[in-house]
Amino acid sequence: MNAKIGDLIAAGPTVSFEFFPPKTDEGRTQLGRCLDELAVVDPSFVSVTYGAGGTDRDLTRDLVVEINGKRDYPAMPHLTCIGHTRADLEAMLDDYARSGIHNILALAGDPPADGSPAAGDFTYASELVELVRSRGDFSVAVAAFPEGHPRSATLAEDRRRLADKLALADVGITQFFFRAGDYFSMVDDLARLGCDTPVLPGIMPMLNPEVIRRFATMNGAYFPDELAAKVSDAAAEDRITIAVEAAVALSDELVAGGVPGLHLYCLNRSSAVLAILGSLAP
């Protein structure tokens, strides 16, 4: 599938999903089932994550090429600066171009968890965006943090950096968040800086509160303790219903506010995101 995500969003609104590359036969079977089940909603595109420092680079590459060749929508690989030389990144981008991949999500990446210095020739995602542009006719997405990047000194500084980065890209995709106001405040701040690049909101249903709490802590994001407790305390068969209802309420508020689409983090399973999409306000 050769469509560019920038063009899809311009014609939107879009519905898209994020996957991670499975490492086992069971995981690959589960992901294949998920992809088949999601076909009923005709996704606009999907993205595939990338391990810290590029540890899953080959798994990501192979999955993206497979999806792009077999499905009716494009797949977009995540690509990070950290852990790679310029030559590494050029080789990967050239391979993607030869393999018919026309969309890249350019990320700075997370520093090593042990506190050691981050390796690689680039530091910022904006540098990677410029490299991607130089290696082929790619549509480029970048990450956005509605509540500010955890490594930014101030929110104002974060917004300026984000506006500069988005000016180089075709679209932004946010980290997950749980308050629509955080997203709309970010968009308003960007507009005041003269940035009108569309930014897709990322939606993460509260299916595993402890895992999401850990992610939220890492990213300096608000975590809804009351919702998490409600999910954790519920009977197993009721948890998905509670998580879906909360995600639907957030998504409805975002759609009513005119977002360019919804990007759902589905964790390689379809039931919750299909329930969310099936319950949105008409």
C-alpha positions in Angstrom: 0.0 0.0 0.0 1.7 3.2 -1.2 -0.5 5.9 0.3 1.2 8.6 2.3 -0.1 9.3 5.8 0.0 13.1 5.2 -2.4 12.8 2.3 -4.7 10.4 4.3 -4.9 12.9 7.2 -5.6 15.8 4.8 -8.5 13.8 3.4 -9.5 12.6 6.9 -10.6 12.2 9.6 -8.5 9.0 10.1 -8.6 6.0 12.3 -5.3 4.3 13.0 -3.7 1.8 15.3 -0.3 1.1 16.9 1.2 -2.3 17.2 4.4 -3.8 18.6 6.4 -6.5 16.8 5.8 -9.8 18.4 8.8 -12.0 19.3 7.1 -15.4 19.5 5.0 -17.6 17.2 2.1 -17.2 19.6 2.5 -13.5 19.4 2.6 -13.5 15.7 -0.5 -15.6 15.5 -2.3 -13.2 17.9 -1.2 -10.1 15.8 -2.4 -11.7 12.6 -5.8 -12.4 14.2 -5.9 -8.8 15.4 -5.2 -7.4 12.0 -7.9 -9.6 10.4 -10.4 -8.5 13.0 -9.6 -4.8 12.6 -10.2 -5.0 8.9 -13.9 -4.4 9.5 -13.2 -0.8 10.5 -11.1 -0.1 7.4 -8.1 1.5 9.1 -6.4 4.5 7.5 -2.9 3.3 8.5 -1.1 1.6 11.3 2.2 2.2 13.1 4.7 -0.3 14.5 6.9 0.4 17.5 10.6 0.2 17.8 12.6 -1.2 20.8 14.8 1.0 22.9 18.0 1.7 21.1 16.7 -0.1 18.0 16.7 -3.5 19.7 13.7 -4.7 17.6 14.8 -3.0 14.4 14.6 -6.1 12.2 11.3 -7.2 13.7 9.8 -3.8 13.1 11.1 -3.7 9.6 9.8 -7.1 8.6 6.4 -6.5 10.1 6.0 -3.2 8.4 7.0 -4.6 5.0 4.6 -7.6 5.5 1.6 -5.4 6.5 2.3 -2.9 3.7 2.4 -5.7 1.2 -0.7 -7.6 2.3 -3.1 -5.1 3.7 -5.2 -2.3 2.1 -3.6 0.4 4.3 0.0 1.6 4.8 2.2 0.6 7.8 4.5 3.2 9.3 7.6 2.1 11.2 8.9 4.0 14.3 12.5 5.0 13.9 14.7 6.5 16.6 17.9 8.5 16.7 19.4 7.0 19.9 21.6 4.0 19.4 22.3 4.6 15.7 24.9 6.2 13.6 24.1 8.3 10.6 25.2 5.5 8.4 22.9 3.0 10.2 19.9 5.3 9.7 20.7 6.0 6.1 20.9 2.3 5.4 17.5 1.6 7.1 15.8 4.5 5.3 17.2 3.3 1.9 16.0 -0.2 2.6 12.5 1.1 3.5 12.4 3.1 0.3 13.4 0.1 -1.7 10.7 -2.0 0.1 7.9 0.4 -0.8 7.6 2.0 2.7 6.7 5.7 2.3 5.9 6.7 5.9 8.2 7.1 8.9 7.5 8.1 12.5 10.7 9.9 13.5 11.5 9.8 17.2 14.4 10.9 19.4 14.1 7.7 21.4 14.5 7.0 25.1 18.0 7.3 26.8 19.5 4.1 28.2 17.6 3.0 31.4 20.9 2.5 33.3 21.8 6.2 33.0 24.7 5.7 30.6 25.3 8.3 27.9 23.0 7.9 24.8 24.9 6.6 21.8 24.3 7.8 18.2 25.1 10.7 15.9 21.8 12.5 16.5 20.1 13.8 19.6 16.8 15.4 18.5 14.0 14.0 16.4 14.1 17.2 14.2 17.6 16.1 13.0 16.1 12.7 12.1 13.3 14.3 10.2 15.8 16.2 8.1 17.7 13.0 7.4 14.5 11.1 6.4 13.6 13.9 4.0 17.0 13.6 2.4 16.8 9.9 1.7 13.5 9.6 -0.1 10.0 10.8 -0.8 8.6 9.9 2.7 5.7 11.2 4.6 7.0 12.0 8.1 5.3 11.9 11.5 6.7 13.0 14.8 5.7 12.6 18.5 3.9 15.2 20.6 3.4 15.3 24.4 0.2 17.2 25.3 1.4 17.7 28.9 5.0 18.5 27.8 8.0 16.2 27.2 9.4 15.0 30.5 12.9 16.2 29.6 11.8 19.7 28.7 12.7 22.4 31.3 9.4 24.3 30.9 6.2 23.8 29.1 6.8 27.0 27.0 10.1 25.6 25.9 8.5 22.3 25.0 5.9 24.0 22.9 8.5 26.0 21.0 10.5 22.9 20.2 7.4 21.0 19.2 6.2 23.7 16.9 9.6 23.8 15.2 9.6 20.0 14.9 6.1 19.9 13.5 7.0 22.5 10.9 9.3 19.9 9.4 6.8 17.1 9.5 3.5 16.1 7.9 1.7 15.1 11.1 2.2 14.7 14.8 0.9 11.8 17.0 0.6 12.2 20.7 1.6 10.1 23.6 -1.5 8.8 25.4 -3.3 11.1 27.7 -6.6 11.0 29.7 -7.8 14.6 29.7 -9.1 16.2 26.5 -8.2 19.6 27.8 -4.5 18.8 27.7 -4.7 18.0 24.0 -6.7 21.1 23.1 -4.4 23.3 25.2 -1.4 22.0 23.3 -3.2 22.7 19.9 -4.0 26.2 21.0 -0.5 26.8 22.2 0.9 25.6 18.8 -1.6 27.8 16.9 -0.3 30.8 18.8 3.2 29.9 17.6 1.9 29.7 14.0 1.9 25.9 13.8 -1.0 24.3 12.0 0.4 20.8 11.3 -2.3 18.3 12.3 -1.7 16.3 15.5 -3.5 13.0 16.0 -4.5 12.2 19.6 -3.3 8.9 21.0 -5.9 6.9 22.9 -4.9 4.2 25.4 -7.8 2.3 27.0 -7.1 1.6 30.7 -6.9 -2.2 30.3 -3.8 -2.7 32.5 -3.6 0.0 35.1 -0.2 -0.9 36.5 1.5 -0.9 33.1 -0.1 2.4 32.1 0.8 3.9 35.5 4.4 3.1 34.8 4.3 4.5 31.3 2.6 7.7 32.6 5.2 8.1 35.3 8.0 7.8 32.7 6.4 10.4 30.5 5.4 12.8 33.3 1.7 12.4 32.3 -1.4 12.7 34.4 -2.7 9.3 35.6 -6.4 8.9 36.5 -6.1 7.0 39.8 -9.9 6.8 40.3 -10.4 5.1 36.9 -7.5 2.8 37.5 -8.9 1.7 40.9 -12.3 1.2 39.3 -10.8 -1.1 36.7 -8.6 -3.0 39.2 -11.4 -3.6 41.6 -13.9 -4.8 39.0 -14.6 -8.4 38.2 -12.4 -9.6 35.3 -15.3 -9.7 32.9 -16.2 -6.1 33.7 -12.8 -4.5 33.3 -12.8 -4.1 29.5 -16.3 -2.5 29.7 -15.1 0.1 32.2 -11.9 0.9 30.2 -13.9 1.2 27.0 -16.5 3.5 28.5 -13.8 5.9 29.7 -12.0 5.8 26.3 -15.2 6.4 24.5 -16.0 9.5 26.7 -12.5 10.9 25.9 -12.8 10.1 22.2 -16.2 11.6 21.9 -14.9 14.9 23.5 -12.0 14.9 21.1 -14.0 14.2 18.0 -16.5 16.9 19.0 -13.6 19.3 19.3 -12.6 18.6 15.7 -9.5 16.4 15.9 -8.1 15.2 12.6 -8.5 11.5 13.6 -7.9 9.0 16.4 -4.8 6.9 16.9 -5.5 3.9 19.2 -2.9 2.0 21.1 -4.3 -1.5 20.9 -1.5 -3.7 22.3 -2.0 -6.2 19.4 -5.5 -7.0 20.5 -8.7 -5.9 18.8 -11.6 -6.3 21.2 -11.3 -3.0 23.2 -10.5 -0.7 20.2 -13.4 -2.3 18.2 -15.7 -1.7 21.1 -14.5 1.9 21.4 -15.0 2.7 17.7 -18.4 0.9 17.8 -19.6 3.1 20.7 -18.6 6.6 19.5 -21.3 9.2 19.2 -22.6 9.4 15.6 
